[in-house]
Amino acid sequence: MNLLIIRLIIFGVLFFAGLKLYRMYREWQMDREARLTRERRHEVGQMVRCRWCDVHVPENEALRDHAEWFCCTAHRDRFLAEQDDASS
């Protein structure tokens, strides 16, 4: 009878230790995923708005001309043509 109780206590301790280790591993894994997500966001950089169509694009993919941001060359050219027409 005493041997059975000792085995149950050992099993219980091992079960709770395994459960604690699993929870620690899961928390470590979630922290790692969150850190990787933050790093990916940081790699993309700041988002800027196209002056012509108001679409947000990453700064490293956008075009800059006359202190304005554009998503593509066509929108930049249209904006500059419109500015030239307005100044004439």
C-alpha atoms as one frame of an Amber mdcrd trajectory, in Angstrom:
protein
   0.000   0.000   0.000   2.789   2.441   0.892   4.571   1.646  -2.398   1.397
   2.509  -4.350   1.091   5.909  -2.654   4.764   6.681  -3.327   4.304   5.790
  -7.014   1.223   8.013  -7.253   3.096  10.921  -5.651   6.047  10.465  -8.036
   3.668  10.256 -11.013   1.873  13.409  -9.876   5.128  15.318  -9.438   6.371
  14.206 -12.881   3.029  15.112 -14.474   3.025  18.641 -13.016   6.709  19.143
 -13.878   6.002  18.104 -17.472   2.981  20.409 -17.601   5.087  23.309 -16.294
   7.826  22.623 -18.872   5.234  22.485 -21.668   3.766  25.825 -20.619   7.229
  27.401 -20.454   8.031  26.075 -23.934   4.744  27.383 -25.350   5.332  30.830
 -23.806   8.902  30.909 -25.208   7.579  29.953 -28.638   4.907  32.709 -28.602
   7.505  35.295 -27.490   9.806  34.207 -30.300   7.016  34.530 -32.885   6.092
  37.990 -31.580   9.742  39.106 -31.768  10.050  37.830 -35.348   6.846  39.639
 -36.298   8.204  42.897 -34.843  11.474  42.432 -36.722   9.623  41.855 -39.999
   7.633  45.034 -39.477  10.832  46.922 -38.777  12.418  45.610 -41.989   9.551
  46.972 -44.080  10.066  50.460 -42.681   7.763  53.418 -42.465   4.603  53.558
 -44.564   4.130  56.676 -46.708   1.083  57.922 -48.606   1.045  58.416 -52.343
   0.313  62.066 -53.084  -1.846  61.165 -56.091  -4.011  58.211 -54.965  -3.567
  58.227 -51.130  -2.457  54.575 -51.088   0.041  53.679 -48.355   3.216  51.950
 -49.524   6.451  51.051 -47.697   8.996  53.840 -47.834  11.626  51.610 -49.444
   9.245  50.891 -52.379   7.929  54.443 -52.821   9.246  57.151 -55.127  10.085
  60.604 -53.800  10.048  63.773 -55.866   9.722  67.418 -54.768   9.293  66.323
 -51.115   6.252  64.217 -52.077   5.828  60.425 -52.046   4.371  58.398 -54.925
   3.490  54.719 -55.347   4.540  54.538 -59.015   6.073  56.587 -61.790   2.723
  57.105 -63.525   1.265  58.851 -60.480   4.422  60.936 -60.075   4.258  62.024
 -63.719   0.546  62.895 -63.480   1.124  64.934 -60.332   4.049  66.828 -61.863
   2.102  67.468 -65.082  -0.817  68.785 -63.049   1.537  71.058 -61.095   3.071
  72.389 -64.331  -0.411  73.085 -65.751  -1.467  74.893 -62.584   1.653  77.071
 -62.550   1.239  78.089 -66.230
